């Protein structure tokens, strides 16, 4: 299984938050299907439409990007945590 970092942006009035989800999947398409299901979206291909947005509580969210990442241990916490690096 590969790891994918999916980034999206949520807005409410003037507030803007950046979010990252790490998904384990065989392919990028499988990762997008998983996040679409998580976001209660019926079709993962909607994420590629720049006008597509979904409601996340009071926030309106938009897909930003997806990247394959490599999981490694965090050197700053003596290996007790995990970090994800873009390949």
N, C-alpha and C positions, 0 to 999 in steps of 0.2 A: 504494500500500500504506500502511496505517495501522500505527502502533505501539501495542502493548498491554502494560501492566505487569501481570503476574500475580504475586500475592503468596500465599505459603503458609508455614505454621508447622511446624517439625519439633521433636519432643520425644524425649528419651531420658532416662529416670529424671527427675532434677530439672533437666536441661538443656533450654533452649528457644532455638531459633534461628529467626530470621525470614529468609526468602529472597524474592528478586524475580527474575523472568525477564522479559526484554523479547522479545516475539514480534512479528514482522511478519506481518500478515494483512489480508485485505480487510474482515472483519467480526469482531465479538467472538466469535461462534460458531466461526469458523475458527480463531481464536487458541486457544480452549479445546480444540478438536479436536487442534491441534498439541501443546499441553502435555499433553493426555491420552495421546497417543501417546508423547511423551517420557518420561512417568511410567509407561508400560506399563499404562495403564488402558484397558479396552475400550469405555467409554462416557463421553463428556465430561459428560453430564447428571448423572452421579454427584457431580460437584463441588458441585452445588447442594443435595445432601442433607447436612444439618449433622452427621450421624453417620458420613459416609463418611471413611475414612482409608486411606492406603496405606503400605506399608513402603518405606523409603528406606535400605537397608542396615540398620543397627541402630536407626534412627530411625523413628518413626511420624509421618507428615505429614498435614496437613489443609489444604484450600484456604481461603484467607482472602477474597480479592477480585480483581477485574479492573477496570482503568481504562484508558481511552484516554489516551495520553501524546503529547507533542510533543517531538521530538528537537531539541536546540539545542547550540551549542558552549559549552564551559565558559570563562567569562571569567577564572577564577582561574589557568588554565594556558595562557593566551594562545591559546585556541582549538584546542589540540591534542587535547583530550578531548571527549567528548560527555556531556550530561546529559539526563535525561528529566523533563519537567514535566507534571503532570496538567492536563488542559485543563478 
